[in-house]
Amino acid sequence: MSDQPNLRQAALDYHEFPKPGKLEIRATKPMANGRDLARAYSPGVAEACLEIKDDPANAARYTARGNLVAVVSNGTAVLGLGNIGALASKPVMEGKAVLFKKFASIDCFDIEVDETDPEKLADIVCALEPSFGAINLEDIKAPDCFTVERICRERMNIPVFHDDQHGTAIVVGAAAKNALHVSGKRFEDIKIVSTGGGAAGIACLNMLLKMGVKRENVWLCDIHGLVYEGREIDMNPAKAAFAQPSDKRTLDDVIDGADLFLGLSGPGVLSQDHVKKMAKAPIIFALANPTPEILPDLAREVAPDAIIATGRSDFPNQVNNVLCFPFIFRGALDVGATTINDEMQLACIEGIAALARATTSAEAAAAYQGEHLTFGAEYLIPKPFDPRLVSIVSSAVAKAAMETGVATRPIDDLEAYKRKLDGSVFKSALLMRPVFEAARARARRIVFAEGEDERVLRAAQAMVEETTERPILIGRPEVIEARIERAGLTIRMGDTVDLVNPENDPRYRDYWETYHSLMCRRGVTPDLARAIMRTNTTAIGAVMVHRDEADSLICGTFGEFRWHLNYITQVLGREARHPVGALSMMILEDGPLFIADTQVHLHPTPEEIAEIAVGAARHVRRFGIEPNVAFCSQSQFGNQGDGSGWRLREAIRMLDTQGHDFCYEGEMNIDTALDPELRSRLFPSNRMKGPANVLVFAHADAASGVRNILKMKGGGLEVGPILMGMGNRAHIVSPSITARGLLNMSAVAGTPVTHYG
């Protein structure tokens, strides 16, 4: 209890600072001059208005309506707070809008309406149809919510979705599907006892009927006991549909032999004695918030094999509507659905359930560190921060909408749509696509020096699932196996991945003798070679590549770049290969920007700078991008004689004599490189068109500093560093790299050398 005041103040501070509330509106188009104003408003705006007047479907082309949802509430049933009124509900509705944006990139307005008459509220919502692509009804008390939704669905030609009903039902459906999978039971065979006759409880039961549960096997109880035929107190048509022809009257009377308890009622409703009466391996969904119908520990004291879900984040299997509503709306909006029908909801359930049975994503594991995220009794449904939800669930919903004829803008290529959705959450997805496609042309063997790192293991898992590459891990087998098990991965040593054990490998003598032969005239004795091949995993990986036992090495998840570079150069810097530079692709909101050389040459010569530019241009083309190279300096087109300017000018002179087929210019300031208008004003005859997409620096400090600023303050996502000049035989990543970053680098490393030019 001592933390409650601190938690309360922290929550209030979160809502108040640095500006009140959780939302703001941002323009998506420039508004910098009179030309922009004339296009955005009068007179240009009239053209968009006339197009929509001629064809209302054009609203999705010329306005934000096709990606805009209204969250509408009258505040009569807010969370666990009850009827607090429309105004007091606003923080919740703002929060809902934030979740739409965060998880599915859907824009959202929260609309709190001071109207408690359900028919009048429905009239207000229906009048909003011209403004929005879909409506999310929220926190409206039962049975009014049934009336509002029914009227709106009948009169409106856009999706109307009451999340308290259907969102909860979908997530419960997914959890139930997987709980039955774990317990070996079937929907058509189970007995369900439910407490709570409100909107969510009724919707959940209706959904379970659609999934195969038999109506006669459902026993609904509320605060007055069993809902039975002939009962008159506190009844409505939704409850009456589940009335049983029985003389039983209480929860205690009907719980015997129940396979599934579904609680959406209040704390302490389900006792340990009740649990004892349930079937073997009982499924208990105690979803009351903040205190469930029974605490999981109490249930397991009398039923150790119980499969339990709650509505709380501090217990496994949190039934959270955020697993559903952003993604079902994403799919519905993208095909212009006129409604959200049963088939779309069932597709949503299947997508959520299937994702939980798949390997957990690295992103979800990072967001929920310390939790065991392996499918089973304690992991029935995925975590909200699993970025795969949007592509898997939304595409399933879109497909169902098209198959049932409610899509007004069908999608021709669902696989391309899924890739686009992946690109909305994985910034690198679309840009990396050409590299992944090139990598699939040949199954290459990628050796990871730090094979015990969990990020490496997750990257190896993704490689096995998504590419034709063969991961090789350097590390102790017992450590790797334990970490694979802990992370819930399915890769297996000797089956899907290969292993090099530096402590005991049959190739040890071959490796140290190879290393000694390469380094014997550089002061390396046999004893030192033996020691290095027992302890230095980067050197081991480089020797494997040299011996053609691997095609490329990835290292650097810990340690310093130049330390790794030393051993790579010793072993692989032969046959005219040498490190040219390190190139980083920074993925920003407005596209990619490449930075070089961030690591290899601290103070490059003009010859090295020219070589860096040529290497960078070659690698940039691998991403399907035409290089536009700017040489960046404090000096601007020769206005400073000292500093880095002269080295850059000399590098440009060298390139001019060599006759290259890519655009380059300099030397110039960074703002000049990125602003074509400024560049044209300062140097009208410059040969570069448009903004630069490759920045080459004459100091590693400058290049590395720009890269890190873009990453930490500009929200840039790095792909790299890509080690140029080594024939794609080795790459040194940074210690901050993610599992997704390692997967990207494996694709870079997996591209055959012939793709380099």
N, C-alpha and C positions, 0 to 999 in steps of 0.2 A: 504493500500500500504506500510505502514511502516514495515510490517513483511516480505515483499518480499526479501530484502537483506539477512535477517537472514535465511529465508527458502532456498534461493539459496546456501548460504554458508553451511548450515546444510546438504543439499543434496550432495554438493561437498565433504564435509568431510566424509560423509557416504561412498562414492565411493573410497576415497583415503586411509582412515585409518581403522584398523591398518596396512592393506596391500592393495595395489591397486586392484580394481575390486571386484566382488562379488562371484567368484568361485575359487575353488582349486580342485586338484585331490588327493584322498586318496586311499591307497591300502586296499583291503578287505581281504587279506591273509597275514600271518606273513612273514616277511623277516628279520630273526634274526640270521641265521647261514648258513653254507654251504649246509645243507640238504634242507632248504627252497629255496635257490638259485637254486639248482639242479632240484627242482620240478617246480619252477616258470619259469625257463628259461632252457637253455641247460643243460642236455639232456632231462629232463622230459617233457618239453613243446611239444616235437615232438609227444608224444603220443596223446595229445589233437588235434594237427594238423591232424594227420592221421585219427582220429575218425571223424572229420569234413569232411575230404576229402572223406571218405567212405559214409557219410550221412550228407549232409548240414544241416539237422534239428538239428544235434548235436551241432551246434553253440550256440543254446539256452541253452544247458546243460553245456558247457565248457567255454563259454565266457560271457561277459556282454551284448552281442548284443540284447538279448531278453528283456532287460530293458533299452535300450539306444535309445534316440531320438536325431535327429539333428534339430536344429532350424536354418533355412537357409534364408538369406535375401541378397538383393543387395542394400538396403537402399534407394529405390526410392520413398517410401511412408511411412515415419516413423511417427507414432502417428500424432500429429498436426504439425510436423516440416517439412513435405514434403520430397523432394528429397535432402537428406543431404549426401548421399553417403554411401558406405559400411562401411568404417572405423568409421564414426561418429555414425552409427547405433549400434555399438558393445555394448554400455551400455544397450540398450534396449533388445538386444538378450541375454545378460548375465542375465538380470532380468527375462526374460522368462524362462531361464533354472533354475533359483532359484525357481520360482513358480512351475515348474514341480516337483522339489525335495521336496519342502515344502508340497505341497498338495497331491501328489500321489506317493512319494518315487521313482520317475523315474529319472534316470541319464540322463544327457543331455549335449551335446556339442553345443555351438553356432558357426555357420560357416557363416562368412560374405564374400560374393563373389563379386569381382569388375567386374561385367559383366552385361550390360544393355540389351543385345540382348536376348530376351526371349527363343529362341530356343537353343542358346548356353548355357544359364543358366540352361535350362532343361537337356541338355547333362551332365553338371557338376553334377547336383543333381542325375541323374540316375547312374552315375559312383560311387556314394557313397553307393549304396545298400549293398555291402558286409559288411560295417561297422556298419550299424544301423538297428534297428528293425522297425523304423518308421521315417517319415519325417514331420516336421512342417514348412510349408512355411509361411513366415512372412514379412509384410511391403514391398510388391512388388506392384508397381502401376498397376492400371487397364488401358487398357485391357490386359497388359502383363501377369498379374497373371493368367488369364484364360488360356492363352496359356501354361504357365509353368506347371500349375497343370494338364491340359489335357494330355500333353505329358508324364509327370511323372506317372500319374495314368495308362496310357496305357502301359507303358514299365516296370514299377516296380511291383514287387510281394510283396510289403510291403505297409502298409497304408501311404498315402500321404494326408495331410490335410492342407488346406490354412485357417488358423485360422481367418484372417480378414474377410473372406467370411463366412465360415461355423460355426465358433465359435460364431460370432456375431449373425448369423441366428438362431442358437440353443437357445441362451439365450433370444433373442427376441421372439422366438417361445414359450418358457416356460412362459415368462412374458405375452405374448398375450393370451395364454391359460388361465392363471389365471385371467387376466383382464376381459376377457369375462365371466369367472365364476362369478366374483364379479358383473358385470353389467347385467348378465342374458341374454347375447347375444350369437349368434352362428357364427362360422366361415363362414358357407355357406350363411349367410344373410348380412354380414357387407360390407360396402364400405370403401376401403382403399385409402388414398392419401399419396403418398410418395415423398420426396424430396431427391435427391442424386442418381445419376445413376452409382456410383462406384461399386467396387467389393462387399462391405458389403451390400449396398442397394439392389443390384440385388439378392444376395444370400438370403437375408431376404424375399424378395417377392417370390422367388421360394419356400422357405420353407413354407411360409404361404399358397401357392397354394397346397402343399402336405398335409397341415393340413385341407384343406377343403374350402379355400377361392376360389371364382369363378374368373376366369381370367378377365371377363368383368367388375368386380367390383373393379379392381385395376387401379389407375390413377397415373402414374409416371411423376414427374417433375424434371428438372435439372436446371442448371443456365440459360438455354435458354428457359425455360418454359415447357409446356407439351410435352411429347414424344407422337407424333401422327403419324398415317400412312401417309407416304409420306415425312416426315421430313428428311432432308439430313444433316443438320449441326450437327457435333459432335455425330454421330451415330455409333453403332457397333451392332453385332448380339445379344448380351445380352440385350441391351436396346430395340432393335427392337422387341423383343419378347413381350414387354409390350406396344407397340404402340397402341393407341386408334383410332378408326375411328370416329374422332370428329372434329368440327370446333372450339372447345374451345382451348385456347392457354396459359392460365396463371394459376397459383396456385389459384388465386382469383376466376377464372372461375369454378374450379372443386371442391373446398373445401366444397361447400354447401352440408349438410347432411352427411358428412363423419363421420363414426363411429370411425375410427382409423387413426391418423396421424402418419406416420413413417418418422422421420427426421434423415438423415445421411448426412447433408450438411454443414450448417454454421450458425453463430449467427444471430438472428433476422429475420430469414426467415418466421416464423409463427407469425402473428400479433394477437392482441386481436380481431380485426375485423374478422379475419379468424376463430378464436375459436368460436365467436358468431354464425357463420354460421354452425358449426358442429352439429351433432346429440346430443340428450340428453345423459348425462353421457359420454362425449367424452373421448376416450382413446388417450392420447398424448404421444408418445415416441419421445422426443426431445433429440437425442443422440449425437449431435455434441459436440466435446470437443475442448477447455475447456469451451466454452460458448455455451449453447444449443440454439436451434432454437427459443425457448421462455422460459423464466424463469418460474418455477412453480408458484410463487406468482402472476405473471402477468396473467397467464392462469386462475388461480382460482378466480381472481377478476371478470372475466366475465363468468366463468363456475365453480361454487363452487363444483359441483359434478364430476369434471374432474378426471380421473385416469391417473396419470402422472409418467413417468419414464424418467431418464436422464442417461448420461454416467458418472456422477459425484458422488463422495462418500459423498458429503455434502448435498445431497438431498436423500429422500427415493427412493427405487427401482432403484439402480444403475445397469445398464446393463453392466456387467463386464464379459469378456470372461474367466476369471479364474474360473468361475462357471462351465465351460464346458471342456476346452482342457485338463487339467490334468487327468480328470476322463474318458473321452472318449478314450484317449490314454492308460490309465491303463487297461481298459477292453479289448481293442484291442490287446495290447501286451500280456496279460495273456492268451489269447486263440490262439496266433499266427495268428491273422487275416491278410489276404492278402490285405485288403482294408478297408476303412470306408464307408459303404454304407448308403443308405437312411434309412433303417430300424434301423441301429445302431444310427443314428442321431435322429430319432424320439423317440427311446427308451431313449436316453439321455434327450430329452425334457420332456418326461413323468416323468422321475425320478426327475429332477430338480423341475418341477411344483408340483409334489406330495409332495416333502419334504417341500416346502413352506407352504402347507396346513396343514402339521403336526405341532405338538407342537415344538416350538423353543428349540434347545439344550442349556444346561447350558453353554457349551463352547462358543457358538456364543453369548449368552447374556453377558458373561463376556468380550468378545472381543469388544462388541458394547454397553457398558454401557450407559444408558440414552436413548437409542432408543427403540421405541415401536415395538417389533418384533412379532406381532400377525397378522395372515393372514387377508388380507383385501386390501383396495385401496392403502394403504401406505406400504404394505409388500406383494408384488406379487411374489418375488423370494427370495430364501434363501441367507444368507450371505456367502461369501467365506470361513470364518473360522468355518463354521458348519462342524464338523468332520464326520457327517453321509454321506456327499456327496460321499465320496470315495466308501463306500460299496453299497449304494443305486444306484448311477448312474453307477458306473463301472460294477456292476453285471448285471444291465439291459442291458448295451452295450454288455457285454460278451454273455449274453443269446441271444440277437438278432443276434450276429455274428454267433453263433452256429446254430440257427434256419434257417439262410439264407445260410448256407454252406460255409462261408468264413473263418471259424476257422480251422487252421491246428493242433491245440492242444486243442481239446474240454475238458471242465471241467466236470467231472462225477457228482460231488456233489456241486451244486450252493450254497446251504446253508452253507456248510463248507467253500466255497470260500468267502462268505460274512463274516463269522466269522474271517477268516484270514485277510481280509481287515480291519475289525474293530480292529483287533489286531495290525495293522500297525499304527493306529492313537490313539487307546486307549491301552496304554502299558499294562494295567491290564487285558485286555479282555481274552486272551488265558489262563493266569494263574488262573483267577477267574472262568473259565468255570466249573471245577469240583465242586466248591463251589455253584455256581448258580444252577447246576443240582441237587445237594443235597438239596438245599433250596426249589426247586420246588416239592420235594416229599411230602411236607406238607405245607398247608397255615398257616403261623404263623403271629401273630399280633406284629408288631414292633412299640413301642411308642417312639416318638422323643420329648425330653424335650424342645428343642428350636424350637417349631413348627412355630414360626413367621419368622424365618430366611429364606430368599429366597433360599439359597442352600438346606435347608431341604425341602422346597416346591417342588423344581425341582427334588430332589431325590425321593420324594413321587410320583410325576408324573411318573418318570421312573419306580418305583416299580409297579405302577398300570398297566403300559404298558408292562412290561417285566417279571414280576414275579407273583406268586400267593399270595404274602404277603399282609397283610392289614395294611396300615400305620395309626397310631394314632398320632394326633398332639396336643400338649399342647400349648395353646395360646389364645389370645383374638379373637373371631370370626370375629369382624369387621376389625381387622388388617390383619388377614389371608386372608379374602375375598378380601380386597383391593389389597393385594400383589399378590394373584392368578390372579386377573384381570389385574393388571399392567404387569405381566410376560406373559400373554397370555396362561395360563395353563388351562387344562380342568378338573382337579380334582374338586370334589364337596363334601363339608362336609355333612356327613350323607349318602352319596351315594357311593362314591369311597374311601373316607377316613373318619375316626372318629375323634371326637374333644373332648378335655377336656378344659373347660374354667375355669381357676383358680379363676376368679373373681365371677363366678356364675355357679356352677355345682351342680346338684341334689345329687351327691355322696359326696359332701363336708364333711358332718358329718361322713359318713362312713370312709372317708380317714383320717380325723384328729383323729378319735377314734382309727383306726388301728395303726396309727403312735404313738399315745400316749401309746397304750398298749405295743408296742414294746420297747418304750424308757422311760417308766415311772420310772423305777429304775435306769435311767442314767441321772436324773436331768431334764427331759423334763416335764413341767407342761401342763395341758390342754390348757391354754392360748397360750403357746409357740407352742404347736402342731397345734392349729388353725392358728397361724400366719405363720408357715412354710408351711402348706397346702394351704395358699393363695398366697404365694410369691416364694416358692422354687420349681421350675418345675422339678428339678432332683429328689428331694424327692418325689414329686407327682408321677413321672414315676416309681420310685422304689416301691412305695406302690402299684401301679397298677400291677406290675409284682408279688409282694408278694401275692396279692389278686387273682392272676390268671386271671386278666382282660387284661393282655398283656403277651406275651411270652418273650420279651426282650426289654431292654431300650437302646437307643443311646442318649448320651449327650456329651457336651464338645465343641460345636461350639464357645462358648465364655467361659471365666473363666479359672481357674487354675485346672489342673488335680487332684491334691490331695484334693481340695475342693469338687469336684464331688465325688471322691473316698470315702470320709468320709461318705456321705449320702448313697451311695450304700452299703458300708460295714455295716452301722447301720441297714439297712432294709433287705438286701439280704445276708449278711454274716452269715448265719445260716445253720443248718443241715450239718455241716462239710464243708461248703463252706467258702473259704476265698481267698482274692486276692493273687495269686501266683506271678504274674509279668505281665509286658506289653511287647508284642511281636510286632515288626514292620517288615513287609515285604517290602524291598526296591527293586523295579524293576529297574534293570540297563541294559545297552546295551547288556551285555553278560549273562543276566539271573537274577534270584532273589537272594537276600541275606537277611537272617533274623537276626534281632538284638534284644537281650534281656539282662537284663530287663531295659527298658528305663525310667520307671516312678515309679514303686510301692515301691521297696526297695532301699533306698539311699545307704545303706552299708550292703548288705545281708550277713547272716551267711552261713556257709557251708551247713547246712540243707536247707536253702532257695535257695541257688544256685543249689543244686541237684534237688530241686522241680521245679525250673525255667527250667532247662534243660529237664526234663521229660515232662513238659507242652509244651515247645516249640516243642519238637519232635512230640508230639501228634498233635499239630495244623499244623505243616508243612506237615504232611501226608494228611491233608484235601485238600491240593492243588495238590495232586498227586505227591508229591516230597518225596524222601527218605532222611531223615535228616542225615546230616554229621556235628556233633556238635563239635565246637572248643571252649575251655575255654581260653579266651584271657586275657593277663596280660603283664606287663613289664617283669615279670619273665618268664624264658624259661626252661621248663622241669627241674625245681628244682634248677636253678642256683642262685636264690635269696631266702634267708630265711625269710625276712620280706615282708612288703607290702601286696598285694592281693594274691600273689602266694600260701601262705599256705592255705588260705581259699578255693581256687580253687582245690588244691591238696586233701584237705580233702573232698570236694564235690565229686571228682572223686573216692576216696576210698569208699565213701558211695554208689555210683552208682554201683561200682564193686561188692559190697556185695548183691545188690538187683537183679541183673540178668536182665538187660534191653535188648531189642532187637534192639536198634539203636546204630549207631556208634558214639563214642565220644572220644576226646583226649585232652590232655593239661597237664599243662598250657603252653601257648606259645604266641609269639608275633603275631600281626594281619597278617604281611606279611608271616610268617611261616604257618599260618592257610590257607592262600589263595594260596600259592605256593607249590605244592607237591614236586617239585624237591628240593627246599630249605629245606623243612621239612625232606625229606629222607636223605639229606646230614648232617643235624644236629642231627637227631635221626632216624637212619636207621630202627630200629625195631618198629617204631610207628604203631599203628593199624588203622590209617585212610588212605583211598584210595581217591585220587583226592582232589580237593580244598574243603574246608569247605563251607557249605551253611548256617550254623547257627553259629553266634558268640555270646557267652554268656560271660558277663562281671561281675566283682565283685564290680563295682561301677556304679550307675545309671548315674553319670556325664559322665563316659567314653562311656557308651552305647548310651546315648542321644546325646553326641557330635559326635560320628561316624554317627549316623542316620542323624543328621542335616547337616553334611558336605556332605554326600552322596546325600542328597536332594537338597542342595543349590549349590554345586560345581560339583557334579558328575552326575547331571541330573537325579537322582533317583526319581521314583514315589513311594510314600508310600501307602501301604494298611495297615491300622491300626491307632493307636495301638490296638491290640487285647488284651482284659483283660482276662488273664488266671486264672482259678481256680474258676470262678463264675458260672460254668455250662451253659455258654452262655446266662446268664440272664441279662447282662449289659456290655456295652462297652463305653469307654470314648475316644472320638476322640480329635484331636488337633484343635485349632482355625483356622489354615490355611487350613483345609480340604476343598476340592471342592465338588460340587454336585455329581460328578462321584465317588469321594472317599466315600461319604455318601451312595451312591447306593451299592458300594462294601461292605461297612460295614453292610448294611442291609442284604446282602446275607450271610455274615459271621454270623450275628445274627439270620438269618432265618434258618440256618441249625439245624435240631432237635438235642436235646442233645444226642440222641443215636448215632449220627455220631462222637461223641468225643472219645468214648472208655474210 
